[in-house]
Amino acid sequence: MRPHRHVIAGGLALFVASVAIQGQGTSWHPPNEAGQEQTPIMPVHQEPHHRQVFQSGSMRIIDLQIPPGDTSWFHTHEWPVFYLTVGDSQTRTQILGEEWGAGRGRGGAGRAGAPAGATPPPAAAPPSTGAPARFRPRLMSDVSYAERPVTHRIQNVGTGLYRAMGVINETKGGDETEQAAGFASKPESSNRWFRVYRVALGPGEKTAMHEHTAPVVILQDTAGKALASGGMRFEFNEPGQWGFYDAGSRHEISNAGDARVELIEVEVRRK
């Protein structure tokens, strides 16, 4: 009778764990035929390596960090995402149900250095070919997830920390004819979901006071010190730090240090 009670208790614990996982927006898979336990599958912003640091409505900011030798859990991308690579390392990707290195082509996302639609190629979402990715651009968008959601996991096969700041746009995007930002700079890249401006400031320089017709995320790209001020103040002291202003919030960015600094303003476009 005692072994029988253990079986019941074990089954009950497994059931409770499954319900708890599913209640958090994940799906759980039982052991496969080889007896290997499958990891939970979850939205990208719930995956532990893709830490969500801020959310405003349909916009999320995530901080992706994968140490050397580590592997993320399987997670699903359903919405366009913009990435700024902060710390690069060799990575590879495994699409759910496929072997490492047997990924289906996803246009630009399937080849390191290839364009993804009308935007620079995605870097922080490693190539779905599974091959280690090397010379990826620091700025990139992957808008293909809007049409072809993907579930995959990422492995850092390099020697350094892989880190990228991500901005997720959970809408159908905006109108290409909508008014641009209220300063002279031209967008570095633009698509239906994101319009990206680079702000480069020397010591003592600052942008004009301006506003955006869409919410805007500010990301620090280089070393240096800067200050974004307006309705809220954000201090920038190292790459990867972020700030946020809602649509119509006037603000300016100034260099607060003694060296050149570069930041990225990412408009999160929506109708």
C-alpha positions, 0 to 999 in steps of 0.5 A: 500500500505504501508504494501505491500512496507514493504513486498517487502523491507523485501524480498529484504533485505533477498535476498541481505543477502542470496547472501552476505552470499553465496558469502563468501563461505557459504550456507544459509538455510531459516527458518524451519517449526517451524519458527526457523532460521537456521545458515549459513553453512561454511567451518571450517576455516570461522566459527568464533570460528575457527579463521584462523591465517595463510595460506600457499598454501594448509595448514591452521592454525586455533585457535579454541576457544569456551567460556563456554556456547557458541556454534559454527555455523555449519561448514564443515570438508573436509580435515584432521586436526591435533589438539593440545588442549591448554585449555580443557572443556566439549564439545558436538557435533551435526551433521547437521540434527541430534539431540544432542547426536544422532551422527553417529559413525565416527570411532575414532571421535565418542568415546572419547579416541578411536583411529582415524585410525593410529593416536591418537584420535581426541580431538579438534573435539568433539565426534560426539556422542554428549556426553560431552568429558572429558579426551582427549589427547592433540595431535590428528589427524582426517584423516577420513574427507578426506573420509567422510566430516562432517558438525557439530557444537560444544557446550561448556557445561563445565566451562572453555574455550575450545581452540585448535590449528589446522593444516589443510592439503588440499592435498591428503597427502604424501608418507610414505617413504619420508625422515624424519626430519633432527634430531635424534628424532623419530616421536611421530605419523605419517600418510599420512597427518601429521608427528609429532615430540615432542621437549623437551628442558631444560634450555640452550638446543637447537635442531640441525639445521635441515630442513624438506622435507614438510612444518612444523608448530611449536606449543608450548605445555607447559609453558616456553620460546623458540625461533625458528630461521632460515630464520625467527624468532619465539618467544614462550612464552605460549601454543598455540603460533605458527611458520612456516617454508616451506619445506627445510628451515633450523632452530633450536629451543632453550630454551630461559627461565629458565624452561623446555619447550615442542613444537610440530613440525607438518610436513604437508605432501604432494606429 
